[in-house]
């Protein structure tokens, strides 16, 4: 019988986001692909240490074991390894007790072309070029940055999002960058009752909310937060947009330009997604962080 992912939260992840492969990658960078393959085969019984996104994946998969009646979570491995070098990855998955059964090993080719076939809601990778390809294909995606992990030991999954160009389109951000703060605020007040268009992470947030709705509001094992540089009076349009989408977000922090890092640490995010490199550099000192290379803030970098 064919496997059906309909309704599930599907997360695709690269091996370097899931495990610490920096030593292996150093071999690849210094000596090339053949030396890398030899190294991985020679060490295929050596268990890889968890990577930046490992705690997130562990908490996601734990949702399948809590007995609640929800669509469930599927984690797919998408890797540039080949099947031979990928054996070490699967051995490490088994050692750590992760219920990951499906993978695509592409032998150096970009793996994001399989994201749609797996119906993935999110793609996490250490390679920004693969992430951009996924975003261009309409899938929520982020480049996992070297980050401080969440040291909280609780079982609750906590995910934080920036707003413009992540949950929402970058239409308001474009006004801010072209015309300044006063024009941005005037535009947002004028359009307060006009919902923002969805950004690349709208579908992922909706998939999280489908699972959240299977639990009483006060005991859901997922907690979400919007952590935005917006403040009053530009807050109203955001609130009304989420209301129009019929999506509940648990916490909303309107910081008015205050640095986000300390607030993300206080929220104890398992991961935070932001489109702006500067915000990501601050956030990753405190929590696992994914850079979303999307929208006007990244156009200059993409052109260079």
Phi and psi restraints in degrees (value plus and minus 20) as a CYANA .aco file:
   2 UNK   PHI     -86.4   -46.4
   2 UNK   PSI     123.2   163.2
   3 UNK   PHI    -100.5   -60.5
   3 UNK   PSI     115.6   155.6
   4 UNK   PHI    -139.0   -99.0
   4 UNK   PSI     101.3   141.3
   5 UNK   PHI    -112.8   -72.8
   5 UNK   PSI     -14.5    25.5
   6 UNK   PHI     -76.0   -36.0
   6 UNK   PSI     107.7   147.7
   7 UNK   PHI      65.5   105.5
   7 UNK   PSI     -38.7     1.3
   8 UNK   PHI     -94.8   -54.8
   8 UNK   PSI     136.1   176.1
   9 UNK   PHI    -106.4   -66.4
   9 UNK   PSI      94.9   134.9
  10 UNK   PHI    -132.6   -92.6
  10 UNK   PSI     102.3   142.3
  11 UNK   PHI    -137.8   -97.8
  11 UNK   PSI     103.3   143.3
  12 UNK   PHI    -121.0   -81.0
  12 UNK   PSI     117.1   157.1
  13 UNK   PHI    -161.8  -121.8
  13 UNK   PSI     123.1   163.1
  14 UNK   PHI    -103.3   -63.3
  14 UNK   PSI     140.4   180.4
  15 UNK   PHI     -84.8   -44.8
  15 UNK   PSI     -54.2   -14.2
  16 UNK   PHI     -94.8   -54.8
  16 UNK   PSI     -41.5    -1.5
  17 UNK   PHI    -100.3   -60.3
  17 UNK   PSI     -53.0   -13.0
  18 UNK   PHI    -101.0   -61.0
  18 UNK   PSI     -60.3   -20.3
  19 UNK   PHI    -144.2  -104.2
  19 UNK   PSI     141.0   181.0
  20 UNK   PHI    -101.2   -61.2
  20 UNK   PSI      81.0   121.0
  21 UNK   PHI    -133.8   -93.8
  21 UNK   PSI       3.0    43.0
  22 UNK   PHI     -84.3   -44.3
  22 UNK   PSI     -59.5   -19.5
  23 UNK   PHI     -82.9   -42.9
  23 UNK   PSI     -64.6   -24.6
  24 UNK   PHI     -83.5   -43.5
  24 UNK   PSI     -61.2   -21.2
  25 UNK   PHI     -86.6   -46.6
  25 UNK   PSI     -52.3   -12.3
  26 UNK   PHI     -82.3   -42.3
  26 UNK   PSI     -60.7   -20.7
  27 UNK   PHI     -81.2   -41.2
  27 UNK   PSI     -64.0   -24.0
  28 UNK   PHI     -81.4   -41.4
  28 UNK   PSI     -67.3   -27.3
  29 UNK   PHI     -85.4   -45.4
  29 UNK   PSI     -56.6   -16.6
  30 UNK   PHI    -105.6   -65.6
  30 UNK   PSI     -54.5   -14.5
  31 UNK   PHI    -143.0  -103.0
  31 UNK   PSI     -29.9    10.1
  32 UNK   PHI      78.8   118.8
  32 UNK   PSI     157.6   197.6
  33 UNK   PHI     -88.7   -48.7
  33 UNK   PSI     -57.8   -17.8
  34 UNK   PHI     -85.5   -45.5
  34 UNK   PSI     -63.4   -23.4
  35 UNK   PHI     -83.8   -43.8
  35 UNK   PSI     -58.0   -18.0
  36 UNK   PHI     -81.8   -41.8
  36 UNK   PSI     -65.2   -25.2
  37 UNK   PHI     -81.5   -41.5
  37 UNK   PSI     -64.3   -24.3
  38 UNK   PHI     -80.3   -40.3
  38 UNK   PSI     -64.4   -24.4
  39 UNK   PHI     -80.4   -40.4
  39 UNK   PSI     -66.3   -26.3
  40 UNK   PHI     -86.0   -46.0
  40 UNK   PSI     -60.1   -20.1
  41 UNK   PHI     -87.0   -47.0
  41 UNK   PSI     -61.4   -21.4
  42 UNK   PHI     -84.9   -44.9
  42 UNK   PSI     -45.7    -5.7
  43 UNK   PHI    -132.2   -92.2
  43 UNK   PSI       1.2    41.2
  44 UNK   PHI     -87.4   -47.4
  44 UNK   PSI     -37.0     3.0
  45 UNK   PHI    -115.4   -75.4
  45 UNK   PSI     -20.6    19.4
  46 UNK   PHI    -107.6   -67.6
  46 UNK   PSI     100.0   140.0
  47 UNK   PHI     -91.8   -51.8
  47 UNK   PSI     112.6   152.6
  48 UNK   PHI     -97.4   -57.4
  48 UNK   PSI     122.0   162.0
  49 UNK   PHI     -95.4   -55.4
  49 UNK   PSI     134.3   174.3
  50 UNK   PHI     -79.0   -39.0
  50 UNK   PSI     123.4   163.4
  51 UNK   PHI    -116.6   -76.6
  51 UNK   PSI    -191.4  -151.4
  52 UNK   PHI     -79.8   -39.8
  52 UNK   PSI     -60.7   -20.7
  53 UNK   PHI    -109.9   -69.9
  53 UNK   PSI     -19.1    20.9
  54 UNK   PHI     -79.3   -39.3
  54 UNK   PSI     -68.3   -28.3
  55 UNK   PHI     -79.8   -39.8
  55 UNK   PSI     -57.4   -17.4
  56 UNK   PHI     -81.1   -41.1
  56 UNK   PSI     -67.0   -27.0
  57 UNK   PHI     -83.6   -43.6
  57 UNK   PSI     -62.0   -22.0
  58 UNK   PHI     -79.9   -39.9
  58 UNK   PSI     -62.6   -22.6
  59 UNK   PHI     -90.1   -50.1
  59 UNK   PSI     -56.8   -16.8
  60 UNK   PHI     -81.2   -41.2
  60 UNK   PSI     -67.2   -27.2
  61 UNK   PHI     -88.2   -48.2
  61 UNK   PSI     -48.4    -8.4
  62 UNK   PHI     -83.9   -43.9
  62 UNK   PSI     -43.0    -3.0
  63 UNK   PHI     -83.2   -43.2
  63 UNK   PSI     -45.0    -5.0
  64 UNK   PHI     -95.3   -55.3
  64 UNK   PSI     -31.7     8.3
  65 UNK   PHI    -130.4   -90.4
  65 UNK   PSI     -15.0    25.0
  66 UNK   PHI    -112.0   -72.0
  66 UNK   PSI     -19.2    20.8
  67 UNK   PHI      61.3   101.3
  67 UNK   PSI     -21.1    18.9
  68 UNK   PHI     -95.8   -55.8
  68 UNK   PSI     134.3   174.3
  69 UNK   PHI    -111.3   -71.3
  69 UNK   PSI      63.7   103.7
  70 UNK   PHI    -156.0  -116.0
  70 UNK   PSI     148.3   188.3
  71 UNK   PHI     -83.4   -43.4
  71 UNK   PSI     -44.0    -4.0
  72 UNK   PHI      77.2   117.2
  72 UNK   PSI     153.2   193.2
  73 UNK   PHI    -145.4  -105.4
  73 UNK   PSI     117.1   157.1
  74 UNK   PHI    -144.1  -104.1
  74 UNK   PSI     107.8   147.8
  75 UNK   PHI    -131.1   -91.1
  75 UNK   PSI     107.0   147.0
  76 UNK   PHI    -134.2   -94.2
  76 UNK   PSI     115.9   155.9
  77 UNK   PHI    -111.5   -71.5
  77 UNK   PSI     103.6   143.6
  78 UNK   PHI    -138.4   -98.4
  78 UNK   PSI      97.1   137.1
  79 UNK   PHI    -156.7  -116.7
  79 UNK   PSI     124.5   164.5
  80 UNK   PHI    -100.1   -60.1
  80 UNK   PSI     -23.6    16.4
  81 UNK   PHI     -84.2   -44.2
  81 UNK   PSI     144.7   184.7
  82 UNK   PHI    -116.7   -76.7
  82 UNK   PSI     158.2   198.2
  83 UNK   PHI     -82.1   -42.1
  83 UNK   PSI     -57.5   -17.5
  84 UNK   PHI     -83.6   -43.6
  84 UNK   PSI     -72.2   -32.2
  85 UNK   PHI     -92.7   -52.7
  85 UNK   PSI     -43.4    -3.4
  86 UNK   PHI     -91.3   -51.3
  86 UNK   PSI     -34.8     5.2
  87 UNK   PHI     -80.4   -40.4
  87 UNK   PSI     -56.8   -16.8
  88 UNK   PHI     -83.3   -43.3
  88 UNK   PSI     -56.4   -16.4
  89 UNK   PHI     -83.9   -43.9
  89 UNK   PSI     -67.8   -27.8
  90 UNK   PHI     -86.2   -46.2
  90 UNK   PSI     -56.5   -16.5
  91 UNK   PHI     -80.8   -40.8
  91 UNK   PSI     -59.5   -19.5
  92 UNK   PHI     -91.0   -51.0
  92 UNK   PSI     -57.9   -17.9
  93 UNK   PHI     -78.4   -38.4
  93 UNK   PSI     -65.5   -25.5
  94 UNK   PHI     -85.1   -45.1
  94 UNK   PSI     -63.2   -23.2
  95 UNK   PHI     -79.5   -39.5
  95 UNK   PSI     -61.6   -21.6
  96 UNK   PHI    -103.4   -63.4
  96 UNK   PSI     -21.4    18.6
  97 UNK   PHI      52.0    92.0
  97 UNK   PSI      11.1    51.1
  98 UNK   PHI    -109.6   -69.6
  98 UNK   PSI     110.6   150.6
  99 UNK   PHI    -105.1   -65.1
  99 UNK   PSI      52.1    92.1
 100 UNK   PHI    -136.0   -96.0
 100 UNK   PSI      94.0   134.0
 101 UNK   PHI    -128.4   -88.4
 101 UNK   PSI     -39.9     0.1
 102 UNK   PHI    -138.3   -98.3
 102 UNK   PSI     121.7   161.7
 103 UNK   PHI    -173.7  -133.7
 103 UNK   PSI     135.6   175.6
 104 UNK   PHI    -147.5  -107.5
 104 UNK   PSI      97.1   137.1
 105 UNK   PHI    -124.5   -84.5
 105 UNK   PSI      99.7   139.7
 106 UNK   PHI    -128.4   -88.4
 106 UNK   PSI     -15.3    24.7
 107 UNK   PHI      32.8    72.8
 107 UNK   PSI      32.8    72.8
 108 UNK   PHI      74.1   114.1
 108 UNK   PSI     -39.2     0.8
 109 UNK   PHI     -99.4   -59.4
 109 UNK   PSI     135.0   175.0
 110 UNK   PHI     -84.3   -44.3
 110 UNK   PSI     112.2   152.2
 111 UNK   PHI    -110.4   -70.4
 111 UNK   PSI     -26.0    14.0
 112 UNK   PHI     -86.4   -46.4
 112 UNK   PSI     -37.7     2.3
 113 UNK   PHI     -85.3   -45.3
 113 UNK   PSI     -35.1     4.9
 114 UNK   PHI    -111.4   -71.4
 114 UNK   PSI     -23.1    16.9
 115 UNK   PHI     -82.3   -42.3
 115 UNK   PSI     -65.9   -25.9
 116 UNK   PHI     -85.3   -45.3
 116 UNK   PSI     -57.2   -17.2
 117 UNK   PHI     -82.3   -42.3
 117 UNK   PSI     -54.4   -14.4
 118 UNK   PHI    -105.4   -65.4
 118 UNK   PSI     -22.7    17.3
 119 UNK   PHI      38.0    78.0
 119 UNK   PSI      22.4    62.4
 120 UNK   PHI     -93.6   -53.6
 120 UNK   PSI     123.2   163.2
 121 UNK   PHI    -112.6   -72.6
 121 UNK   PSI     -40.0     0.0
 122 UNK   PHI    -172.4  -132.4
 122 UNK   PSI     120.8   160.8
 123 UNK   PHI    -146.5  -106.5
 123 UNK   PSI     107.3   147.3
 124 UNK   PHI    -138.4   -98.4
 124 UNK   PSI     110.9   150.9
 125 UNK   PHI    -169.3  -129.3
 125 UNK   PSI     138.4   178.4
 126 UNK   PHI    -109.2   -69.2
 126 UNK   PSI     -23.4    16.6
 127 UNK   PHI    -127.0   -87.0
 127 UNK   PSI      90.8   130.8
 128 UNK   PHI     -79.1   -39.1
 128 UNK   PSI     -52.5   -12.5
 129 UNK   PHI     -86.3   -46.3
 129 UNK   PSI     -59.8   -19.8
 130 UNK   PHI     -85.3   -45.3
 130 UNK   PSI     -57.5   -17.5
 131 UNK   PHI     -84.3   -44.3
 131 UNK   PSI     -63.3   -23.3
 132 UNK   PHI     -82.4   -42.4
 132 UNK   PSI     -58.9   -18.9
 133 UNK   PHI     -81.8   -41.8
 133 UNK   PSI     -60.7   -20.7
 134 UNK   PHI     -86.2   -46.2
 134 UNK   PSI     -62.4   -22.4
 135 UNK   PHI     -82.5   -42.5
 135 UNK   PSI     -61.0   -21.0
 136 UNK   PHI     -83.0   -43.0
 136 UNK   PSI     -47.6    -7.6
 137 UNK   PHI    -105.6   -65.6
 137 UNK   PSI     -17.4    22.6
 138 UNK   PHI      68.6   108.6
 138 UNK   PSI      -0.8    39.2
 139 UNK   PHI    -130.3   -90.3
 139 UNK   PSI     117.8   157.8
 140 UNK   PHI     -79.0   -39.0
 140 UNK   PSI     109.9   149.9
 141 UNK   PHI    -173.2  -133.2
 141 UNK   PSI     130.5   170.5
 142 UNK   PHI    -168.3  -128.3
 142 UNK   PSI     126.6   166.6
 143 UNK   PHI    -110.1   -70.1
 143 UNK   PSI      95.8   135.8
 144 UNK   PHI     -90.6   -50.6
 144 UNK   PSI     107.5   147.5
 145 UNK   PHI    -121.0   -81.0
 145 UNK   PSI     131.9   171.9
 146 UNK   PHI     -75.4   -35.4
 146 UNK   PSI     101.3   141.3
 147 UNK   PHI    -163.0  -123.0
 147 UNK   PSI     140.7   180.7
 148 UNK   PHI     -98.4   -58.4
 148 UNK   PSI     109.2   149.2
 149 UNK   PHI     -96.9   -56.9
 149 UNK   PSI     140.5   180.5
 150 UNK   PHI     -90.8   -50.8
 150 UNK   PSI     100.4   140.4
 151 UNK   PHI    -110.5   -70.5
 151 UNK   PSI     -21.0    19.0
 152 UNK   PHI     -86.3   -46.3
 152 UNK   PSI     119.6   159.6
 153 UNK   PHI    -117.9   -77.9
 153 UNK   PSI     -17.1    22.9
 154 UNK   PHI     -88.6   -48.6
 154 UNK   PSI     144.9   184.9
 155 UNK   PHI    -111.0   -71.0
 155 UNK   PSI     -31.1     8.9
 156 UNK   PHI     -88.9   -48.9
 156 UNK   PSI     113.7   153.7
 157 UNK   PHI    -107.8   -67.8
 157 UNK   PSI     103.3   143.3
 158 UNK   PHI    -141.8  -101.8
 158 UNK   PSI      99.5   139.5
 159 UNK   PHI    -146.4  -106.4
 159 UNK   PSI     110.2   150.2
 160 UNK   PHI    -138.3   -98.3
 160 UNK   PSI     125.1   165.1
 161 UNK   PHI    -150.6  -110.6
 161 UNK   PSI     122.3   162.3
 162 UNK   PHI     -93.5   -53.5
 162 UNK   PSI     146.9   186.9
 163 UNK   PHI    -115.0   -75.0
 163 UNK   PSI    -100.3   -60.3
 164 UNK   PHI     -83.5   -43.5
 164 UNK   PSI     111.0   151.0
 165 UNK   PHI      55.1    95.1
 165 UNK   PSI     -17.2    22.8
 166 UNK   PHI    -141.5  -101.5
 166 UNK   PSI     -96.3   -56.3
 167 UNK   PHI     -94.4   -54.4
 167 UNK   PSI     -56.5   -16.5
 168 UNK   PHI    -131.7   -91.7
 168 UNK   PSI     148.2   188.2
 169 UNK   PHI     -86.2   -46.2
 169 UNK   PSI     152.3   192.3
 170 UNK   PHI    -115.6   -75.6
 170 UNK   PSI      -1.5    38.5
 171 UNK   PHI     -80.0   -40.0
 171 UNK   PSI     -61.2   -21.2
 172 UNK   PHI     -92.9   -52.9
 172 UNK   PSI     -58.6   -18.6
 173 UNK   PHI     -80.8   -40.8
 173 UNK   PSI     -55.3   -15.3
 174 UNK   PHI     -85.1   -45.1
 174 UNK   PSI     -58.3   -18.3
 175 UNK   PHI     -84.1   -44.1
 175 UNK   PSI     -65.0   -25.0
 176 UNK   PHI     -79.6   -39.6
 176 UNK   PSI     -64.6   -24.6
 177 UNK   PHI     -93.0   -53.0
 177 UNK   PSI     -50.9   -10.9
 178 UNK   PHI    -107.6   -67.6
 178 UNK   PSI     -53.9   -13.9
 179 UNK   PHI    -142.8  -102.8
 179 UNK   PSI     -28.1    11.9
 180 UNK   PHI      78.4   118.4
 180 UNK   PSI     154.8   194.8
 181 UNK   PHI     -85.5   -45.5
 181 UNK   PSI     -63.6   -23.6
 182 UNK   PHI     -81.3   -41.3
 182 UNK   PSI     -62.8   -22.8
 183 UNK   PHI     -86.0   -46.0
 183 UNK   PSI     -58.9   -18.9
 184 UNK   PHI     -79.4   -39.4
 184 UNK   PSI     -69.2   -29.2
 185 UNK   PHI     -86.1   -46.1
 185 UNK   PSI     -60.0   -20.0
 186 UNK   PHI     -82.1   -42.1
 186 UNK   PSI     -63.6   -23.6
 187 UNK   PHI     -83.7   -43.7
 187 UNK   PSI     -62.0   -22.0
 188 UNK   PHI     -91.6   -51.6
 188 UNK   PSI     -54.5   -14.5
 189 UNK   PHI     -87.4   -47.4
 189 UNK   PSI     -62.9   -22.9
 190 UNK   PHI     -81.5   -41.5
 190 UNK   PSI     -58.3   -18.3
 191 UNK   PHI    -119.6   -79.6
 191 UNK   PSI       1.7    41.7
 192 UNK   PHI     -76.0   -36.0
 192 UNK   PSI     -52.8   -12.8
 193 UNK   PHI    -118.7   -78.7
 193 UNK   PSI      -9.9    30.1
 194 UNK   PHI    -124.7   -84.7
 194 UNK   PSI      90.6   130.6
 195 UNK   PHI     -79.0   -39.0
 195 UNK   PSI     120.1   160.1
 196 UNK   PHI     -87.1   -47.1
 196 UNK   PSI     129.1   169.1
 197 UNK   PHI     -87.7   -47.7
 197 UNK   PSI     134.6   174.6
 198 UNK   PHI     -92.9   -52.9
 198 UNK   PSI     124.0   164.0
 199 UNK   PHI    -114.6   -74.6
 199 UNK   PSI    -193.0  -153.0
 200 UNK   PHI     -84.1   -44.1
 200 UNK   PSI     -41.6    -1.6
 201 UNK   PHI    -121.5   -81.5
 201 UNK   PSI     -13.3    26.7
 202 UNK   PHI     -80.3   -40.3
 202 UNK   PSI     -65.9   -25.9
 203 UNK   PHI     -83.7   -43.7
 203 UNK   PSI     -59.1   -19.1
 204 UNK   PHI     -85.2   -45.2
 204 UNK   PSI     -63.6   -23.6
 205 UNK   PHI     -80.6   -40.6
 205 UNK   PSI     -60.6   -20.6
 206 UNK   PHI     -83.9   -43.9
 206 UNK   PSI     -58.4   -18.4
 207 UNK   PHI     -86.4   -46.4
 207 UNK   PSI     -59.4   -19.4
 208 UNK   PHI     -81.1   -41.1
 208 UNK   PSI     -61.6   -21.6
 209 UNK   PHI     -87.1   -47.1
 209 UNK   PSI     -52.8   -12.8
 210 UNK   PHI     -78.0   -38.0
 210 UNK   PSI     -59.8   -19.8
 211 UNK   PHI     -92.9   -52.9
 211 UNK   PSI     -63.4   -23.4
 212 UNK   PHI     -75.0   -35.0
 212 UNK   PSI     -58.3   -18.3
 213 UNK   PHI     -86.8   -46.8
 213 UNK   PSI     -32.7     7.3
 214 UNK   PHI     -97.6   -57.6
 214 UNK   PSI     -26.5    13.5
 215 UNK   PHI    -140.0  -100.0
 215 UNK   PSI     136.4   176.4
 216 UNK   PHI     -78.6   -38.6
 216 UNK   PSI     122.8   162.8
 217 UNK   PHI     -74.3   -34.3
 217 UNK   PSI     -56.1   -16.1
 218 UNK   PHI    -105.0   -65.0
 218 UNK   PSI     -24.4    15.6
 219 UNK   PHI    -147.7  -107.7
 219 UNK   PSI      -3.8    36.2
 220 UNK   PHI     -86.0   -46.0
 220 UNK   PSI     118.9   158.9
 221 UNK   PHI    -102.2   -62.2
 221 UNK   PSI     -15.8    24.2
 222 UNK   PHI    -139.0   -99.0
 222 UNK   PSI     113.7   153.7
 223 UNK   PHI    -150.5  -110.5
 223 UNK   PSI     109.9   149.9
 224 UNK   PHI    -134.6   -94.6
 224 UNK   PSI     135.0   175.0
 225 UNK   PHI    -163.7  -123.7
 225 UNK   PSI     119.7   159.7
 226 UNK   PHI    -117.6   -77.6
 226 UNK   PSI     102.0   142.0
 227 UNK   PHI    -142.3  -102.3
 227 UNK   PSI      81.0   121.0
 228 UNK   PHI    -144.8  -104.8
 228 UNK   PSI     129.5   169.5
 229 UNK   PHI     -95.0   -55.0
 229 UNK   PSI     -29.3    10.7
 230 UNK   PHI     -83.8   -43.8
 230 UNK   PSI     132.8   172.8
 231 UNK   PHI    -160.0  -120.0
 231 UNK   PSI    -195.5  -155.5
 232 UNK   PHI     -84.2   -44.2
 232 UNK   PSI     121.0   161.0
 233 UNK   PHI    -115.7   -75.7
 233 UNK   PSI     -10.6    29.4
 234 UNK   PHI    -103.4   -63.4
 234 UNK   PSI     -16.3    23.7
 235 UNK   PHI     -91.8   -51.8
 235 UNK   PSI     -53.4   -13.4
 236 UNK   PHI     -81.1   -41.1
 236 UNK   PSI     -61.9   -21.9
 237 UNK   PHI     -83.0   -43.0
 237 UNK   PSI     -57.0   -17.0
 238 UNK   PHI     -83.5   -43.5
 238 UNK   PSI     -67.9   -27.9
 239 UNK   PHI     -80.7   -40.7
 239 UNK   PSI     -64.6   -24.6
 240 UNK   PHI     -89.9   -49.9
 240 UNK   PSI     -49.7    -9.7
 241 UNK   PHI     -85.6   -45.6
 241 UNK   PSI     -68.2   -28.2
 242 UNK   PHI     -82.4   -42.4
 242 UNK   PSI     -56.4   -16.4
 243 UNK   PHI     -83.8   -43.8
 243 UNK   PSI     -62.3   -22.3
 244 UNK   PHI     -85.4   -45.4
 244 UNK   PSI     -53.4   -13.4
 245 UNK   PHI     -96.4   -56.4
 245 UNK   PSI     -32.6     7.4
 246 UNK   PHI      40.0    80.0
 246 UNK   PSI      24.1    64.1
 247 UNK   PHI    -142.5  -102.5
 247 UNK   PSI     109.0   149.0
 248 UNK   PHI    -111.2   -71.2
 248 UNK   PSI     111.8   151.8
 249 UNK   PHI    -135.3   -95.3
 249 UNK   PSI     116.5   156.5
 250 UNK   PHI     -94.3   -54.3
 250 UNK   PSI     -61.6   -21.6
 251 UNK   PHI    -151.8  -111.8
 251 UNK   PSI     121.4   161.4
 252 UNK   PHI    -149.5  -109.5
 252 UNK   PSI      98.3   138.3
 253 UNK   PHI    -130.9   -90.9
 253 UNK   PSI      88.7   128.7
 254 UNK   PHI    -118.1   -78.1
 254 UNK   PSI      80.4   120.4
 255 UNK   PHI    -115.2   -75.2
 255 UNK   PSI     -29.6    10.4
 256 UNK   PHI      35.1    75.1
 256 UNK   PSI      17.5    57.5
 257 UNK   PHI      73.1   113.1
 257 UNK   PSI     -25.1    14.9
 258 UNK   PHI     -87.1   -47.1
 258 UNK   PSI     123.4   163.4
 259 UNK   PHI     -75.2   -35.2
 259 UNK   PSI     117.7   157.7
 260 UNK   PHI    -106.1   -66.1
 260 UNK   PSI     -40.0     0.0
 261 UNK   PHI     -73.9   -33.9
 261 UNK   PSI     -70.9   -30.9
 262 UNK   PHI     -83.9   -43.9
 262 UNK   PSI     -53.8   -13.8
 263 UNK   PHI     -91.7   -51.7
 263 UNK   PSI     -56.3   -16.3
 264 UNK   PHI     -87.2   -47.2
 264 UNK   PSI     -57.0   -17.0
 265 UNK   PHI     -85.3   -45.3
 265 UNK   PSI     -61.1   -21.1
 266 UNK   PHI     -85.6   -45.6
 266 UNK   PSI     -56.7   -16.7
 267 UNK   PHI     -91.9   -51.9
 267 UNK   PSI     -40.6    -0.6
 268 UNK   PHI      41.8    81.8
 268 UNK   PSI      29.6    69.6
 269 UNK   PHI     -85.1   -45.1
 269 UNK   PSI     115.6   155.6
 270 UNK   PHI     -95.3   -55.3
 270 UNK   PSI     -46.6    -6.6
 271 UNK   PHI    -181.4  -141.4
 271 UNK   PSI     129.4   169.4
 272 UNK   PHI    -149.1  -109.1
 272 UNK   PSI     118.2   158.2
 273 UNK   PHI    -136.8   -96.8
 273 UNK   PSI     108.8   148.8
 274 UNK   PHI    -167.0  -127.0
 274 UNK   PSI     128.0   168.0
 275 UNK   PHI    -107.6   -67.6
 275 UNK   PSI     -37.6     2.4
 276 UNK   PHI    -118.5   -78.5
 276 UNK   PSI     107.1   147.1
 277 UNK   PHI     -78.8   -38.8
 277 UNK   PSI     -60.5   -20.5
 278 UNK   PHI     -81.9   -41.9
 278 UNK   PSI     -62.1   -22.1
 279 UNK   PHI     -84.7   -44.7
 279 UNK   PSI     -58.7   -18.7
 280 UNK   PHI     -85.2   -45.2
 280 UNK   PSI     -59.9   -19.9
 281 UNK   PHI     -82.6   -42.6
 281 UNK   PSI     -55.3   -15.3
 282 UNK   PHI     -92.1   -52.1
 282 UNK   PSI     -67.3   -27.3
 283 UNK   PHI     -82.7   -42.7
 283 UNK   PSI     -58.5   -18.5
 284 UNK   PHI     -90.0   -50.0
 284 UNK   PSI     -30.7     9.3
 285 UNK   PHI     -92.6   -52.6
 285 UNK   PSI     -34.6     5.4
 286 UNK   PHI    -141.1  -101.1
 286 UNK   PSI     -57.3   -17.3
 287 UNK   PHI    -163.7  -123.7
 287 UNK   PSI     143.0   183.0
 288 UNK   PHI     -80.3   -40.3
 288 UNK   PSI     115.8   155.8
 289 UNK   PHI    -155.3  -115.3
 289 UNK   PSI     118.0   158.0
 290 UNK   PHI    -138.8   -98.8
 290 UNK   PSI     104.0   144.0
 291 UNK   PHI    -104.8   -64.8
 291 UNK   PSI     110.8   150.8
 292 UNK   PHI    -125.0   -85.0
 292 UNK   PSI      77.2   117.2
 293 UNK   PHI     -98.0   -58.0
 293 UNK   PSI      50.6    90.6
 294 UNK   PHI    -156.6  -116.6
 294 UNK   PSI     129.9   169.9
 295 UNK   PHI      67.2   107.2
 295 UNK   PSI    -196.9  -156.9
 296 UNK   PHI     -83.2   -43.2
 296 UNK   PSI     -50.5   -10.5
 297 UNK   PHI     -85.0   -45.0
 297 UNK   PSI     -38.6     1.4
 298 UNK   PHI    -131.1   -91.1
 298 UNK   PSI     -18.4    21.6
 299 UNK   PHI     -87.3   -47.3
 299 UNK   PSI     -59.3   -19.3
 300 UNK   PHI     -85.3   -45.3
 300 UNK   PSI     -59.8   -19.8
 301 UNK   PHI     -85.6   -45.6
 301 UNK   PSI     -57.8   -17.8
 302 UNK   PHI     -89.8   -49.8
 302 UNK   PSI     -51.7   -11.7
 303 UNK   PHI     -97.4   -57.4
 303 UNK   PSI     -44.8    -4.8
